[in-house]
Amino acid sequence: MPRQPRLDLAYIPQHVVQRGNDRQPCFFTDVDRVRYLQDLREISMREGCNVHAYVLMTNHVHLLMTPAASGQIARVMQSLGRRYVRYINDRYRRTGTLWEGRYKSSLVDRETYLLHCYRYIELNPVRARMTADPLDYAWSSHAHNAFGHDDPLIHPHPVYLALGRTDEERYNAYRTLAMENLSQNHLDAIRAHLQRQHALGSDRFRSAIETQLSRRAGPAKIGRPRKVPQGE
């Protein structure tokens, strides 16, 4: 049976995860991480796709992006994936695949889940017990979104901008949000919808997506999502 196309609409944010093959590392040194972020910035700008939040873990990547047209995120991920694999294979004299098949993505409701996804992504290193403070992890967007550290990759989403009238108000408001633990229900929902590549949000949001795409955007019967492995 052919695979269904991903849920994909212009100006609807997407939470994207790309994993290393067999959950093996996809970053080996900080130089690799710098290279990945540079390539992501160049390619996302070329495709007209805004990056709002990210984290580079050892064996996977989380991104929160909004495309200006359908198909842009797929082009970003395909181009980025191919370019980065060539770089890794050349640098470490290796061959073969680096990524675990296709990336996964979930449309995100701006009104109900967007800031939850910001926090979910940037707090990944804390949940993985790599650090107690997300600011101490260099390879995420937290330092920019919570403290205003320069990060040319990031384009703030209007929902984030609405947190305050000034930059300082927004940083303070976001730091307060980031320090509040996401509920287990929110964690489970984000993980499950990403794994299944369903639209994450209210029933109204999901219905609107289904109307626009003429296909189902979630499970036939909405219920408590099945738990998936933690720490990702």
N, C-alpha and C positions, 0 to 999 in steps of 0.2 A: 504494500500500500504506500503511495507517495506521501511524503511528509507535508503537512499543512503549512502554508506560509505563516511566518510569525505575525502576531498582532502588531501593527505598525501604523501610526497615524502622525501626520504633521502636528507639531506643537504639543504633543502629549509626551511627558517625560517617560523615560524607560530606565529601569534598573537592570544592569547588564552584569553577568558574571562570566568570566573565561577561566577555565581551570587547566592546570598542567596535566599532561597525559599520565593516566594512572596515578594522579595526585602527586606526581613527582615535581620537584622545584622547577619553576620557570624563570627565577632570578637567582643568580649565583654570587654576584657582587653588587655594591652600590652603583658601580659604573653601568651595569645592566639596567638598573631602575631609572637612572638618569636618561639613558638612551630610550627606554620605553616611553617615558613622559615627554621627551622631546618629539618623538615620532607621533605620539598621540596628539600633541598640540598642533603640529604641522598638518596632520591628516584631518583632524576634526575641523580646523579652520578652513581647509580647502573644501571640505564637504558641507560647510555651513551648519555644523552640529555643535551645540553648546554643551560643555562639560561643567556640571555643578558641584560634583563631589566624587572622590575616588579614594581607593586604598589599594596599595600593592602589597599583598601578603607573599609568603615564600612560594606557594604553589598555586595561587589564584589571584585574580584581580576583580574588584568591584568598581563599577562606574555608574554614575547617574547622569544621564544626558537627555537633551531635548533636541530633536531634529526639526529643521524648518520644512522638510518634505519627507514623505515616506521613502524608505530605501536608503536614507543617508547613514543611519547607524549600521546597517549591514555593510555598506561600502567602507565605513570607517574601520569596522572590526576585521573585515577581510583584508584590507590593505595593510592595516597595522599588524595583523597576525602574520601575514606573509613576510613583511619587511623585518619584523623582529625575529622570526625563525631564521631567516638568512643571516642576520647579524649574529645570533647565538651559535649557529652551526659553523660560521666562519671563525668566530672568536675562539671557540672551544674545540674546533676540529672534530665536530660530531656530525652525524647524519640522522635523518629520520624526522619524525614528527615531534613537536613540543607540546601542542595543545591537545586537550581531550575532546576531539570532535568539534561540533558547533557550539558557539557561545549560547547561553540562555538569557532570556530577557523577559521582563514583565512591564506592561504599561502601568503607570502609577497615577492615581487620582491626586491632582494638585491640592484639592481642598481637604482631604482627609489623611493622606499618607506620605506626601512629599517630604515633609520635614522629618518624619519617622525614618524614611529611607536615608536621608542625609546622615542622621545619627547612627542608624544601623551600620552604614558603610564605615563611617569614621571611628566607631567604637569597636570594630572588628579586632584590632590588636589587644584591646582591653579584655574582651571576651575570651580571646585566645591566651590570655595571661602572659602576653609578651611585654606588657607595660601596665602600670596602674593609672597612668595619666595619658590620654590620647595625644597631648601636646608633645610628649617625649618620643612619639613615633614619627620619624621624619617623612615617611612615604605615604602620607594621606593629605587630604585637603583641610584637615581640622585646623592647622595653624593659620590658614588663610581665613576660613569661615568664622572661627571663634576669636581670632586675635588680629586679623588684618595683615599677617605676614604676606609679603609679595609672592604671588603665584600666577604667572601669566597664563596658565592653562585654564583657570577658573573664570566662568561667566555666571554671576549670581542669577538665580531664578527670581522672577518677580515675587513669589511667595516668601523667599528669603529676604528680599529687599523690604518687604512690608513689615518686617520685625521691628523696624525703627526708622526714625526720620533722618538720622545721621549714621555714619559708619560706626561710631562708637556705641550708639544705642543698639544697633544691630549686633555688634560683637557681644555686648553684654547680654542681650536677650538670647542669643544663640548659645553662649556659654552656659547660661542657666538651663536651657533646654537639654544641652548635651550632658549635663551632670545628672539629669533625671533618668533613671533606668527605664528602658522600654519594658512594657509589661510582657509577660510570657505569651499572652495572646497575640500581641503585635509581632513579637519575634517569630512565633509559629506561622502567622499569616504571611509575613514577608518571605520567609524561607519556602513555604509550601507553594505560594503563587509563583515565585521565581522558578522553583523546580518544575512546576507544571506549565509554566509560561502562560499563566492566566493574568487577566487584568486585576490589579490590586486596588480596591477602593469600595465605595458605596454601591448599593444595588442600582442606584440611579446612574452612576458612572459606568458601571458594567453594561447596563441596558443601552446607554448612549453609544458605547463602543460597538455593541452587537448590531445596533441599527445602522451605523455607518459602514461596518464591514460585512454585514449580512452573514454573520457566522457567530457561533458561541464564543464568548470571551471568558467563560468560567465554568465551573462544574454544573451539571444539570440541576443538582439540588445543593443549595448553599448550606453549609454546616461548618462545624469547627474543623479547621484544616488538620490533616494528619501531620504529626511531628516528623521533622527531618533532622539529620545530624546537626548538632550545635557547633558553634565555633567557626561558622563560615558566613 
